[in-house]
Amino acid sequence: MTAPAPRPRTGPLGGIGVLRSPAAPGLALMTAAALGFAWANSSFSASYEAFLSVPVRVGIGEAELHKPLLLWINDGLMALFFLLVGLEVKREIAHGALSTFRKAALPVAAAVGGMILPAVIFTALNFGGEGQPGWAIPMATDIAFALGVLALLGKRVPLSLKVLLAAFAVADDIGAVIVIALFYSHGFNAAAFGLAAALAGLLALLNRRGVKNLGVYLLVGAALWLAILNSGIHATIAGVILAMAIPLHGREDDDHSPLVHLEHTLHPWISWGVLPLFALANAGVQVVGADLNPLHPLALGVTLGLIAGKAIGIPLASFAAVRLGLAELPEGANWGHIVGIGLLGGIGFTMSIFVGTLAFDSAVLLDTAKVGILTGSSVAAILGVGALLLAGRKRRTPKAAPAAPGG
């Protein structure tokens, strides 16, 4: 997930010194994941399962939804995350890093390479096996986590790399949305889908007529979420559809548009609430007393896909784009930096876990996938930091001064 353009923020924790650091959301994710993992493997593990199973009912009259807390987090709150993703994608396509072919060439190439090769590696190890449905797990990149790790390096990496990583993540998010919509939807319901299509049309009409009231869009968006939830398509796609309808142009300028206002309102709640809560609820892999094999083809496919697939696929596709004259290296960056960015792209974590929850109904298979995700993401982060530090040292090493004439 990309970070919005700089702007004073309001909302939870938005004005507190260190918590406004670009690295802070990534650290919050790590802390929440560590807490979930520790809780699930402690003597209080039963309370962790009870917490995730708390029944939550929402309804009016006889119409109600009754789901355990875990599903509200994964189907409901993550729809808000995808709403933010959609807002960022729309803004970047209109005015940002994906607004022209030249700007988009490198991050799009990196995203494509970083999705195809991990999926190929995973499939080679799991074709025809019980883990095959998880082929898309290593394709994902957790941009909040990756940008947080990159921010820890501060000025030791050029600013252009942060822009590249953010733009790459936008392109990767587009790919993730397409994959989820096409391959991870189940039990198609034509009537509910028809209602969802009608509501999507209504959103487009509201945009066309110049309606600026966010409340109207959000009300229709909530109905769209319910329709898609019952259609068999994963409910989080509703967030992206809603985002595409939110007006980008405001009465004065685009900085005061409904889209930018909603994006900046959502961002702190997603960074400090939704994503850490998702990590807490989904990182609790119980390894104490469990028969989990990190060398199982499923876990190994995820691990190698995130590490080798991203580290090779992203630089290779980027190299091809540069050699073909479609793009150029970011200012101040070298190929060592691109390898480092490729490794950071292997931090799948939140997004990979999310895809895993869609791929597997079996708790054992899901936990096996999570072992690969946690291992691959951790190793990718460490290797990525090392590669970027090494590339930075090479960039700063001064060249030897030429010998003085006659000296």
N, C-alpha and C positions, 0 to 999 in steps of 0.2 A: 504494500500500500504506500502510495507516495505522500509526501508532506505537502500541505498547501503552501501557496506563496506567502512569504513573511507578512505578518499583520498582527497588531496587538490582539491578544486573545482574552476572551472572558470565559468563565466556566471553572470547573473544579481544578484546583491546583495550578491554574493558568498563570498566576502572577507570582509564584513562589520560586525565587532564585534558581537553585540547581534543578528544580523540577521542570524548568523550561529548556533545559539542555536537550539537544537533538538526541543524545544517547539515552535520556531518561525513559522514554516509552519502551525501548528495548530492554533496559534493566528491569522495568516493571514486569515485562513478559517473563524474563528469566526467573525473577523472584516468585511470580505466581506459579510457574511451571515447577520450580523446585519445591514449593510448598505443597502442590498437588501430589507430586511424586512421593515426597516424604510422608504426607498424610496417608496415602494409599498403602504405604509399606510400614506403617507404625502400628502400635497396639490399638490405635483408634481407627483402624481401617474400616470397621463396620459403620462408624459414624460418617465416613466419607461416602460410602455407598448409600447410606440413608439420606445424606444431604442431596445427592444427585437424583434420588428417587422421590423427593418430596413432591406430592401431587399439587399442581397449580391449575385452577379453574378460572377461565375468563369467559364471560358470556352475558347476554341480555335476555331475560326471560327464559324460554326453553332452549334458545340457541346458545350453545356453549362449546368451548374447547377445553378438553381435559387431558393434560399431558404432564409427565414428570418434568422436573426442573431442567434436567439435562437436555431434553428435546426442545424446551423453550429457549434455552441458550443456543443450541445448534441450529434450530430452524427459525427462531424469532429474532434474537439479538444479532445473529450473524447476517440477517437480512439488512439490518441497519449498517453493518460493516460493508456489505456489498452496495448499499445505497451510497455510502461515502466513496467507495471505489468508482462507482459509475459517475459521480459528480466530478471526480478528479480526472477520469478518462475524458469526459466531455470537454472539460476546460483545457486539458493538454492538447486535444485534437483541434480545438478552436484557436487557441492563442499560444500554446506552450511548446513543449519539447517534441510533440508529434504533429505540429501544425503545417509543416512542409515536408516534402519528400526527403530533402537533404537532411533536415533535422531528425526525421524519423528513421532513416536508413540504418544507422548503427544500433540504436536500442531495439528496433524491431528484429534486425538480424540476430542480435545477441539473444533476444527472447526466443526466437524460433529455434536457434541452435541449442539453447538451454532447456527446451522442452522436448525436442525430438530425440536427442542422444540419450538422456536419462530414461525415456520411455523404451527405447530400443534395448538398452542394457538390462532394464528390469524384465522386459518381455523375454529376452534371450534366456534368462535364468528361471522364468516362471511359466513359459508357454505350456498350456495344457494342464497346469497344476492348479492347486486350490488357491494359490495366491494371484492368479492371472488377473482377476478383476481390479487389482490395485495398481495397474500399469501407469495410471496418471499420478500416483502419489509423489514420485520424485520429480515430476515436472514443475511442481509449485515452488515459489519463493516467498518467504515471509519477509516482506519489505520493511516492516517496523523493526524487526529483529536485526536485519541486515544493515539498515541505515543506522541503527543504534550502535552496532559494532564498528561501523565505519567512522561514526562521529567520535568514538573513543580515541581515534588516531589524530584527531584535530588537524593542525596545519601540516602534519607529516604526509598528507596526501593532497593533491591539487583539488580545488573546489570543483573543477570540471568533472572529476570522477563521481562526486556526489550527485551532480546533475545527471550523469549517465546512468548511475544505479537507479535513481528515481524514475527516469524515463524508461529504462529497461523494465522496471517493475510495472509501470502502467501498461506496457505492451504485454507483459507476462499475465497481468490481471485480465486483459481482454481474452487471451488464450484460455485462461482458467475458466472464465465464465462460459465460453463456447463449449469447452470439454464437459463441464458440469451439466449444461443444458442438453447436450446431445447424448452423453453416455451414462449419466448417473441420475436419470429420471425413471420412475417405475410406476406401474399400474395406471396407465393413461385413462383419464376420464374425459370423454369428449364434451359433455355438457359443461363441466367446470372449466375446461379449456376454452370453450366458446364464450363463457362469461368473462374469463380473463382477457380474451382478445378484445371483447367489447369495451372493457374498462381501460385497456391499453389505448384503444382508439379514442376514448373519451379524454384521456390524458393528452394525447396528441392534439385533439381539438382545442382543449384548454390552452395549450401552448400556442397554437395557431391563432387563436382569438386574442392573444396578448394578455391573458389572465396572469397577474403577478402575485396573487394571494397564496402564500405557501400552505395555509391551512386547508384550502380546497384540494391542492395536490396531495397533501398527506392523508386526507380523508379518503380520497379515491385510491391512493396507494395502499392504505390498510385493507380496503375491500379487495384490491388486486392481489395482495398477499394471501388473503383467505381463499380466493378463487384458485390461485396457482397451487397453494398447499393441497387442495383437494383434486387438482388436475393430474397429479402424478409427476409433474415437473417440479424440481426442487424449489422450495419456497423462496430461497435467497435470491433467485433470479428476479423476483418482483422488485427488489431494491435497485437493480440495474435498470430495469424498464422505467421505473419511476424517475430515476436520475436523468435519463435521456429526455424526459418531458419538462424538467424544471428549467425555467427560462434563464438563459445565460446573460441576457442583456437587461440592464436596469434602466430606470427613468433618467439617471444622470450619466452613469458610465457602468462598465461591466464590474467594477470593484464594488458597486452597490447593488448588484443583481441578486435576485432570489437564490440563484445557484451558489454564488460565493458566500452569501449570508448563511445558507444552510450548511455549506461545507465547513465553515469556520465554527459554527455552532456545534456540529456533530463531532468535529475532530478530537477535542479533549475527552469527550464522553466515550468515544470509541477507543482512544489510546489508553485511557486510564481506567475504563470500566469494562467495555465489552470484550476486548482482546485479552486482558489479564484474567477475566472471569472464564473465558473460553479455555485459556491455558490451564487454569486451576482445575476445571471440570474434566479436561481431556488428557492431561499429562500424567494422570494417576495410574501408571502401569504398575501392577502388583508383581514384583519379581521375587519377593520373599515367599518361599514355598511354592512358587509357580514353576512349571516346566516350560520355560521359554528358551528357545535356542537362537542365539544371535547369528548362527550360521545357517539357519533355515533359509531356503531360497527366497522367501518373501522378505525377511529382514535383510538378507544380503543384497537382494535386488534394490531395495530402497536405499541402503547405505551406499552402495557403489554408484547407484544412479545419481544421488545427491552430490557425492564427492567427485567421482571421475566423470560422470556424465555432464555435470555443470562446468567443471574445471576445464574440460576439453571442448564441449559443445559451444560454450559462449565465446571463448577466444577464437575458435576455428571459424565460426560463422562471422565474427567481427572482422577477422583477417580477410575473409573472402569479400566482404562488403568494401573494405578499404582497397584491396587489390583491384577490384572491379571499378574503382573510382566512384562508387556510390556514396561513400562516407569517408571521413578522416578521423584520425585519433583525436580525442579530446585534448585541449591545450594543456601542455605541461605533463602529459601522460606518456608512458612507454608501454611496450607489450607486457612487461612484468606487472604493471598496474592492471592491465586487462585480465591477466591470469588471476590476480588477486580478487578482482571484481567477480570473475567467474566462480571462484571458490565461495565468496560470500553469497552468490546466487544459490549455492547449495544449502543455505540455511532455510530448509523447508518449513520446519516447525509448525506454526499455527495452521497455515494453508495446507500443508501435507497431512496433518492430522485431520483437518476438516474433510479432505478428499477421502481419507481412510475411513471416516465414519460413514461416508456415502457408499464406499466400495464393499464393506463387509458387515454382515449381520452377526457373524460369529465373534464373540468376545475374545476368543483365543487368537483368531487370525488378526483382529484389530490390535490386540496387545502386541502380537509379533511384529506387525507393521510399525507400531509406535516405538518398539525397541530399535528398529532400523532408522526411524525418523530422528529419534533423540541421539543415537550414535552418529549418524551421518551429519546432522546439523551441527553437533558439537565439534566434530573433527573438521568440518568445512569452515567453521568460524575460526578455529585456531590456525589452520593452514592459511586461510585468507588473510588474517592479520599478519602472519609471518611473511607471506608473499608480498604484501603491500609495503611492509617495513623494508624488506630487501630491495624492492623496486625503488623506494624512496631514497635509500642509501646510494644506489647507483646513479640516480638522477642528480643527487647533490655532490657526488664526488668530483672535485675540480680537475680539469684537464691539466696535464703538466705544462708549465710555461715553456715557450720555445727558447732555445739557448741563444744568448746574446751573441751578436756577430764577433767573431774572433775570440770568443770565450772558451 
